[in-house]
């Protein structure tokens, strides 16, 4: 899961039609954050191409991996066989890992690692529709089920699209882009990745600004669409709350994020969970609630120059980690509206937007 979701560069776009090798981001730092792994049970919540899981297995851990993409599960057959029974995979999003572990008879774990975003396996395949450097269907569904990015682009109102691009893509010209999309789709549907990217290029031509890489103007719109299609921020919040309940005392959680929205959610979650809650002046006799996590990374860990040179998609990655204390999980450790707002998840009134809990209920019905 090594995409740089906020900044797909022109170099990325011209990389050719072949698949880039999957390179786990901040791998040594993640392993260090999780602590000694020999004999430990660790959840790889974002299995992808198995980069983290391989390293965890090599370090002596038992691993239960989760991935919502059926292609990722199918591609892991050789690794499962080679693991000698130390690797199990579950096809489900990491937000649902509590239920997945319960079905395996697992109540608690020693460690959880989450590498947020889209995997190289998805990014580098044109037919999945995640990136505009290939021409493919405007899809972006990680689990290959439900509403596509094309459905959003062609059916949501101008106001809904503008709100989406601004909140989830942090795109300053969200209104102008939404207006242009609505004008064009009246003539013909927008159904391909390059079709949408080319449309945005006409409004915002590619320009070189500063010494860094050239960022394609469609990058933030693609990020916003992908987040909406997969409910990525709601899924992340649900996974963090689930991790709090699953980790036994001393268990560690390591999270790698790739853009500011994700990092803000993780940062606020750790900050809130690391606080000691005291009674207010209105309820001075309330018992003190101890901190539920000890934060291990006071500042996010970022890749060094050598890693960024070897793997440009790592350039915006940030690692945060924390360790569970003896305290009981928070009674409100559920990703409802209050919990999402506290973590900084944008609460948008968008047609078709679903919470993680709603998505899980829909999957259960089918």
N, C-alpha and C positions, 0 to 999 in steps of 0.2 A: 504494500500500500504506500507507494512512494511517489505519488503524484504531487506536484505543486499546484493545488487547485485554484489559487488566486492568480497565478502568473504563468500561463502557458506561453512560452516564448516563440519567436519566429524560428529559432534554432530547433525547438521541439517540433514545430510544424514541418520543417524541411528534413526531418530525420529519416524519411523514407518509409516504405511500406512494411518493412520487417519489424518483428517484435523486439523491443529492448530487453536486455536481461533483467530479471527481477533482482533488485539489490535492497535488502532490508536496511532501513534507515536507522542510524544511531544504535546499531546492534550491540557493540560492546558496552555502551552506556546503559542500554536497556537491561542487559544481563547483570551488570553491576548493581543497578537499582533494585532488581529482584532478589539479590543476595544469593547465598549458597543454594544450589539447585539439586544437588545429589539426593535422589529419593523423594523429592517434593512433587506435589501435584499442582500443575500450573494450567490455567486456562489461556489459550491463545484465542482471543475473541474475534480476531480478524485474520483468519488463516491465509487467505489469498493464495499465493504460490508456495506457501509453507516456509518462508525464509526464517521467521522467528521460531517456528516449531522445530525446524531442523537443529537450530542452535540450542534450543532448550533440551532437546533429546540428547544432543552431543554432551551437554553439561550434566546429564544424568537424571533429568526430570521425567516424570510422566506427564503427558500432555493431552488435554481435551480441547480440540479446536472447533471453532464455530465459523461458519460462513453462510451467508444467505444465497450465494451464487452456486447453483447446481454444477456449473462447469468446474469450479474450484474443487468441489468435493470429488467429482469424477476423476480429476487429474491427479489426485493424491493417492491412488491405489498402490503405487510402488512404494511410496514413503510409509504408508500404513503397514505394508508387508515387511519392509525392512526394519520397522521399529520394534519388532518382536513383542507386540502387544502393548507397547507403552504409548501408542498414539491412537486416540479415538476421535472421530469427526462427527459433528452434528450439523445438518443443514438447517440453519436458523440464524436470524440476526443476533448480534451480541446482546441486544436489549432483552432477548428471551432466554439468556443463558441460565437463569435460575430454574426455569421449567425444564430446559434441556438437561441440566445436571441432575435434577430430581428424578427424571425418567431413567437416569443411569445409576440411581441410588447414591448420588453424591450430595452431601449437605453443606460441606465447607471445603475450601481449597487454600493452598499456601501462597498462590500468586496469580495475578491476572495481568495480561498485557493487551493493550488495545492500540492499534495503529490505524488512526482514523483517516477516512478518505477512500479514494478509488484505487484499486490495485493496478499494477502494470499489465496484468492479464486482461483486464477490462479496458484500460486506457489504450492499449496498443492493438486492439481488434476493431476494425472499422465497423463491423456489423453490430457492435454493442452501442455505438453512437455516443460515446463519452467525449471524444476529442474531435476537433475540427481539422487537424492536420491530415486526416483521412476523410474521404467522402463516404458517409454511411447514413443509415436511417437515424433520425433524431429520436433516439430511444432513451438511454441512460438508466434503465432499470437494473439494479444490481441483482434482484431476485427473479428477473424476467417475468414479472407478473404485475398487473395493474396499469395505471395511467402512465403514459409515456411523456417525454418532453415535448413531442410533437402535439400531443393532445392539449397540453397546457398552452403552447404557443398559438395554436389555432382556435382554441375555444374560450380561453379566459378573456375577460374584459380588459380594456386598456388600463383602467385604474388598478385592477388586480395584478396585471403584469408589471406595471410601474412600481407598485408596492413590493412585489416579489423581488425584482431586480435591485431595488434600493436596500431592502432589509437583509436579504440573503447573499447578495453579490456586492453590497456596498458600492453600487454603481451610481455615480453622481448624475449621469445623464439618463437615468432610468425612464423618465417621462418621455423624452424624445425617442428613445429606442422603442418603448411600448407603442407610441403613436405610429412610428414607421411600420412596425410589425402589423398593426391592425390595418393600416392602409394597404400594405402589400397583400395580406391574406384575403382581402376582398377580391383580388384578381386571381390568385392561385394559392393553394395551401403551401405552407413552409414545412417540408418533410425531411430534409437532409441536413447534416451537420454543416457542410460547406455552404449550403444555401443560406442558412441563418448567419453564419460567420461573414459571408460575402455581403449580405444585407447590412450588417452592422458596420463593416468596413466602409461602405458608402457614406455612412453618417459620420464615422469617426475613423479617418484614414490612419494607417499604420505610420507612426513617426518615431524616430530615434530621439529619446530624451535622456540625457545624462550618460554616464559611463557604463551603466548596467545593461542587462539584456533587453532587447526590444519586446515589450509585452503586447500581445495581440489585443485589440480593443474588444473582442468578443469574450475574453476570458471570464470576466466577472458575470456576464449573463449566463454563460455555460455553467459556472459554479452555482449560481442561484437556481437554475433549472434542475441540476443534479441533486441539490440539497432538498428541493421540494419534492421531486419524484420519489426519493428514497427516505424522506422524513429524517434526514441525517442528524439534525440537531436534537430532535425529540428522542431518536434512538440512542444518541450519546448520553443524554441526561438519564434515560431509563437504565442504561448500562452502568452508569456511575452509582446510582442508587442500589442497583442489584449487587454490584461489587461490594458495597458496604455491608450488605447482609450476608454475602457468601464468604468473605475472607474471615478466617479465624484470627484470634489475637496474634499479632506478629506477622500476619500475612501482608503481602505488599501488592500495590497497584501501580503499574507504570503505563502512562498514556502518552502517545506521540500524536501531535496534531500538526496541521499544515496550513491553517489560516486563522485569522484573529477571532472569528466567531467561535470556532472550536476551542481555541486556547482559553478564551475568556470563560467559557462554561467550565472547563476543567479547573482553572485557577480559582474561580468562585466556589466550586464544589469543595475543593481541598481547604480553602480558607474558612468556609462555614463549618466544615466537619472538624477542623482543628481548633475551633473555639471552645472555650469553657463557658457553658451557659449558666448564668446566675439569676436569682430571683429579682424581680423588678421592685420598685418602691411600692407598687400596688399589691405585690405578693412576696413580701420579704422573707417569708418562711419556706418558700419553695426550695427543695434540695438543689445543690449545685450539680449540673450535668457535666460530666467530664468530657474532654475532647475525644472524638471517635477515631481520628487519624492524627498521626505525627507526620508533618510534611518533611520529606527528605530532600527536596529541591527548592530551596528558598528562591532561587531564580531558575527559569527554564534552562535546560541543557540544550545547546544548539550544535549543529555539525561544525567541524573544523574545516579549514580551507582545503585540506587534502580530500576529505570526504565529498565536499561540494564539487571539487574538480572532477572526481571520479564518478559522481552521481549528481548531476545538476538538479534532479527532482528533489533532492534533499535540502535545497537551499533555504526553504522557509520552515523546516521541521523544528518542533520544540518538544522536549520531553519533560514531563512533570511526574513525580512519583511520591507516594506516601505509604505509611505503614499503619495497619489497624492496631488500635489499642485494645485494652480489656473492656472498654465501654460498650454497652449495648447499642445496636443500630438505632438511629433516630426513629421516633414513632412516625414522623412525617416523611420517611425516606421513600417517597413514591413520586413519580414525575407527573403530578397533577399540575393544573395551571399555576398555583402558588409556587410550587417547587421549580417549575420551568422559569417563571419570572425571576425568582431569586437567583437563578444561575445565569440570567442574561439571555435566555432563549427568546428571540422575537416572537411575540404572540400575534399572528396576523389573522385577520378575518378573510381568509381566502377560500374560494370555492374549491372543494376537493382536498383541502389540507386535512390530514388525518394525524392524530396522535399515534405514538407507538402502540399504546394500549388498543386503540381502535384497529390498527393494522393487524395486531396479533389476534384479535377477536374475529376479524374477517378471515384470516388464514385458518383458524380453528373451525369455522363454519364450512369451509370448503376442503 
